[in-house]
Amino acid sequence: MTAGVLFGGLVAFLAIGAPIAFALGIATLVAAVSAGLNPIIVTQKLVAGLDSFPLMAIPFFLLAAELMTSGALAEVLLRFASMFVGHKRGGLGYTNILTITFFSGISGSALADAAGPGALLIRMMRKSGYPPAYAAALTAAASIVGPIIPPSIVMILYALQDEGVSVLRLFVAGVVPGLMISGAMIGYNMWASRRRDFRVEGRAPTGPEILRATWRAIPALLLPALIVVGVHSGAFTPTEASVIAVFYALFCGMVVYRTLTWAMLPQLIARTAFMSAAILLIIAVSSAFAWMLTFTQTPQLLSGWIQGLGLSPIAFLLVVNVFLLAFGIFIEPLPGVLVVAPILAPMAAALNIDPTHFAIVVIVNLNLGMITPPVASLLAVTGMIAKVRMADLNREIYPMLAIQLVVLALLTFVPALSTGLPDLMGAK
C-alpha cells in the first residue's frame, strides 16, 4: 500500500506539471505519513543523501565546464572540426556532429552542448541554406553524447546508486557508445546530404591551416583525457579530478586562449552555484525517495517477481529498454537514473548481467528520451534556436531516432561494446 501511495503520488504530481524535485519530495513525504512514520525521517534522509564526498565533484565539473565555455572554446573546436570535414558535401552537418562530440568531453551535458556550440552551428547551417528543422534535429540528436562521453554527472550519480560499478569504469565505458552514436549521426548526415543534395562548403584546407587549428584545439581536447588518465593511474580520485579540471580550465581560459578575465568569474561562479543547487536538490529528494523504496522492499519484491517469471537476461534487457524508452520521454536522465537505478540494478545483478553493461544501457536509453517526442527537451531547445515548428522538427528527428535505437540495440546485445575498453584498460 505504501509503495502504491509513493508511485501514485509521484505520477499524480508529475501529471499536474510539478517540478521533478517537488514531485519526488512530496510523494515521499505523503508515503511516509501514510506508513505511520515520523515526517522528520524524510528530512533526515534528505540531508543524508547529500552527505557524500563524491558529490563534491558535481559543482566543480560544472564550474570547469563554465570556465571552458565562457570564451572562444566553441569557435576553436568548430574551426578544428571544419578543417577535416567542412569542405565536403554536407560539411556543416559533419562539423556540427564533430564539434558537439569534442565539446561533450568538456561540458558533460546534452543541454549545454545544444545551447552552446549547437546554437552557433544551427545559425551557420541556416545561413548556408540547410533546412532549419534539419539543422535543429541534427544538433539535438548529436547532443545526447554529452552525458555519455566523460566526464559525466549522470555517471557519477549512477555509480553512487549501484555499488557494482565505479565512476572511473563508467567514464571509460562511455567512450565507445558515445563515439558509436556520433558515428551513426555522421552516417545519416552522409546519406541525407546526398539524397537532399546539400551543397559543398568552401575549399579543402592547406596543411599549415590544419596544423594551426589542431595546435589551438589540443588544450581543450586534453581535458577529458587528463581526467580519465589521472583517475585511472591513481594520481587522483574523480572528486579531486574535478578540482584539477577547474584549475586546468582557468589556465586554458586565461593563459592559452586569453578569453577569460577575472571580472567574468563572479557571474560564472553564480551560474554554477545555481545549477549545482538545482541538481543537488534533485539528488537529496531522490535519496529520500530511494530510501522509501527500500523501506517498502520494492526492489526485493520486483527482483523476486522477475526471477519468478524466468526471464533470460536478454528478455529482461528488452523489457527494461521498452520501459525506459517510455519513462525517459517524461523524465530527464539525471532524476531518471536516481529513480530507476536503485530498482533495476539489483534486478539485473540477480540475472548476472554485467553492471557496467547494464549501466550504459540505462544511461543511453534515458538520454534518448531527450529527443523522443512529444516532450523531448533537447528538441525544445534546438527548435527555439532555429525558430521552427515542433511538427517540422518531429518529422526530421524520427529517422535519426530510429538510427539511435539501432545503436541502443547493439549496446544491449553486445556487452563488449560497453565493457571491452574498461577491461582493456583495467579500469575497476
N, C-alpha and C positions, 0 to 999 in steps of 0.2 A: 504493500500500500504506500509506504514512504517513497519507494522508487517511482511509483506511479505519480505521486504528487511532485516529485523532483523533476521528472521529464515532462510531465504535463504542464507544470509551471513554466519551464524553460520554453516550450513550444508556444504557450499562450503569450508570454511576454515578447518573444520574437515576432509573433504574428501581428501584434499591435505596433510594431516598429520600435520597441525599446532597444537601446544600445546593448550590445552583447554582454558588456561587463555588468550592467544593471540587471539584465535578464538572468545571467548566471547567479549573481549575488542574491537577488530577491527569491529566485526559485530555491536556492539552498536554504535561505532563512525560513521560508514557508515550510519546506520539508522537515527542517529541524524542529520547528514548533509542532508540526503535526505528529512527529515521533515522540513528543514529550521531552525533548532536550532543552536545556537552558540556552537561550539565544546567544549568550556570551561566548559559547563554544565556537560559534561561527566567526565571531570577531577574533578569537584566539587563532583559529585556522587561517584567517586572512593574513595575520601578522606572521605566522609560522611559514606561510607559503613564500614569503619574501626573505626569510632568514636562510639564505643560501649564497655561499661565496661565488659560485659560477654565474649567478645572476648579475654580478657587477660587470660582467663583460658586455652586457647589453647597452648601457649608456655610453660606454667607451667606444664600442664598434659604431654606434650611431654617430658619435661625435667625429670619429675618424672619417666616416663617410661624408659628413657635412663639410669637414675641412678639405677633403679631396675634391669635392664637387663644387666648392664655392667660387673657384676661379675658372680657368680656361681648360679644365681637365676634359670636359666633354668634347671640346673642339680638338684637343690633342689626340684623343682616341679616335675621333671621327676622321681626322686627317690621316692617321696611321692606317685605319681600315680601308679608306678610299684609295690609298696608294696601290693596294693589291687588287681591288675589285671594282673601283669606281668607274673605270673606263669600259667595262663590259656592258652588254645588253642587260638592262635591269640593275645596273651598277649601284644605284642609290638604295635599292632593296637589299642587296648584299651588304652594302655599307651599314645600313640600318641594323641588320642582324648581328654583324660582327662587332659593331660599336657597343651595342647593348650587351653582348656576351662578355666583352672585355670589361665593361662598366659593372657587370654583375659581380665580378670579383672584388669590387670595392664597396658597392652600396649594400649588397645583401638583401635588397628589397625590390620586388617587382614594381610597386607603385613609384618608387624613386627612379627606377630605370625609365618607366614610361613617361613620367612627368619631367625628367631631366633631359638626357640626350634624346629620348624618344620625341619630346616636343620639338626639339630643334630639327630632327630628321623628318618629322611629318611635314613641317613647313617647307623644308628643302624639296621633298618629294612632290608636294603640291605645286611649287613654283616650276618644277621640271616637267609637269604635265601628267604625273601619276594620278589615278583616281583617288580623291581624298579618303574614301571609305577603305580602299585597299591599303593605303599608307597607314591609316589608323589601326586596321585589323592586324596587319603585319607587325606593327610595333607592339601591340598588346600580346600577340602570340609569342613573339620573341622575348618579351619581358618576363615571362614566367620562370626563366632560368635564374632570375635574381636571387630567390631564396634556395636554389639548388646548388649552384656553384659557390664554393666557400669564399668568404665567411658567410654564415647564415644564422640569423637569430632563431629561425624556426627549428633548425637542427640542434641548437643549444637547448632549447626548451624541450624538444623531443627526448634528448639524452637525459634530461632531468626526470622525465616521466617513466623512462624504461632503463633499468639498471643493466640491461643486457647489451647496451651499446654505449660507446664513449663519444664525446664531441669530436675528437680527432678522427675517429673511424668514420663518422658520418660526413665530416668535411671531405675526407679523401674519397669516400664512396659517391659523393655528389658530382664529382668531376665528369665521369663518363656519361651518366644520364643527362647532365646539363649540355654537354657537347653533342649528344645524340639529338636532343631537342633542337639545338641551333642548326645542326646539320640537316635535320628534317625540314626546317624552315628555308634553308638555303636551297634544298632540292625543290621545294614548292615554288620558291621565287623564280628559279630557273625555268620551270615548266610554265608558270604564269607569264613570265617575260616573253617567251617565245609565242605562246598562244595569243597574247594580247598585244604583241608587237611593241613592247616598251622600247623606247629609243636608247641608243648608245650615248653615254655621257662622257664628254671630254676626250682626253688623249691618254695614252699609256705613259706613266711617269718614267723619268730617267733614273738611272742607278743612284746618282747623288741625292736626288729627291727622296727616294725610298730610304736611303741611309739616314738622312736628316730626320725624316718623320719617325723612323724606328728608334733612333737615338733619343728623341724627345719623348717618346712614349714609354721607354723602358722603365723609368722610375715609377710611373703609375702602375704598370703591369707587374712590378715586383712585389706589390703589397700582398696579394693573396699567396704568392709563393713564400714570402717571408713568414706569414702566419703558419702555413702548413708545415714547412720545413722546420721552423723553430719549435713548434709543438711536438712534431714527430721526433726530433733529435733530443728532446728533453731539456732544451735550453730554457723553456718557459712553459707555463700552463696556458690553456686557452684564455683564461681571465687575464693573466699577465700579458698575453699576446695582444689583447685589446688595448691595453695601455701603451704598449710599444707601437701599435698601429697609430695611435693618436700622435705620438711624438714624430713618427715617420711622416704622417700626413702634414704636420706642422712644418717639418723640414722641407718637404716637397713644395708646399704652397708658398713658403716664404723665401726659400733659397733657390730651389730648382726652377720653378715656374714663375715665381715672383708675382703671383696674382693674389696672394693672401696678405692682409695687413692686420696689425694689432687692433685697429679700430673696428674690424669686422668680427672679431672674436665674441664680444658680448651678445650680438644678435645670433650668432651660430650656436653659442652655448645655451641661450634661452630657447631656441628652437629644439635643440637636442633634449633639454630638460622637459619640454612639453611632450615630445614624442615618447621619452622614457617613462614619464608619469602615466601616459595612456597605456603603454604596453605593460608596465608593472601592475597597474590596476587590474587589467585583464588576468595577469598571472596570479595575483592574490585571490581573486574571486574564483578562478579556475581551480586553484589549490583547495579551496573550501568545498567546491563542487565535487572534486575528485575524492576528498575525504568522505563526503556524504555518500558517494558511490560505494566506497569501501565499507562504510558503516552498514549499508543496506545489503552488502555482499553481492552486489550486482555483477562485478566481474567474475566472481566464482560461480554464480548461478548460470551466467551466459556461457562460461567455459564448459561447465558440465553439460549444458544443453547442446552445445556444438559437438562435444565428444559423443554425446548420445545419438546424434544424427549420423555419426560415422562418416563425416565428410573427409575426403582426402585433402592434403594441403593445397592442391591446385583448385579444387572445388571451393575450398574456403577462401582462397585469394580472389576467385571470381566473384563470390558473394560480397566480399569486402569491397572490391572495386566498384561494383554496382551501387552499393550503399554509399561509399564515399563520393562517387560522382554526383549522386543526388544531394548528399549532405553538404558537399563543397559549394554547391550553387548558392546556398544561403548563408554559409559561414565562412569567414576569412580563414586562411591557413593557420595563422597564429593561434586564435582561440580554438580552431578546429582540432589542432594537434593536442592542445591541453585537455580537450573534452574526450576525444576518442582514444588517445594513446593508452591511458590507464585501463580502458576496457578491452581494446583489441590486442594490445601487445601480449598480455598473459594468455589469451586465446591462441595467438599464433605460436607462442612458446610451447603450449601444450601439444601442438601438432608438429613440433620440431622444425618449424620454419626459421631460417636464419634471421636473427633480429635485425641485422644490418639491411638485408634484402627487404624485409617487411617494412622497415622504417622508410626506405627510399620509395617504395610503392605508395605508402601513405602520404608522404610529403609531396611527391609528384602529382598524385591524384587530387589532393586538396588544392594544389596550385592551379590545376586545370579548371577548377570551379571558378577561378577569377576571369576566365574567358568564355564561360558557358552561359548563354542566355537562359532566363531573362534577366538575372541580376547582374552578373559579370562586371565587377567593379573596375577591372582594367579597361574594359571596353568603354565604360562610362567616362573614364579619364581621357583616353585617346580620342573618343568621339567628340568630347568637348573641345579638345585642342584642334581637331580637324574640322569642327563645325559641320558634322554630318548627322543625318538621322540614324537612330538606332536600328531601324528596319534595314537600311542600306548596309550598315555595319554588320548586322547579323548575317546577311547573305554572303559577305566576304569571309566571315570568320568560320563558317561551318566546314568548308573543306580543310582549312588549317587545323581546326579542332579534330577532324577525322584523322589527320596525319599524326597529331599528338597522341591520339588514342592508340594508334598503331605502335608508337614508341612505348606507351604505357604497357601495352600487351607484351612487347618484347622484354621490358623490365620485369614483368610479372612472371613470364615463363622461363626466362634465362637469368637465374640468380647471379651468375658470374659477372653479369654486366654491372651489378652493384657491389659485389664482394671481391671481384678479381683484383682491382687496383689496391684496395686496403690490404688484402692478403699479400700481394706482391711487395708492398712497401713495409709490411709488418706492422701496420697500424693497429693498435689494440684499443 
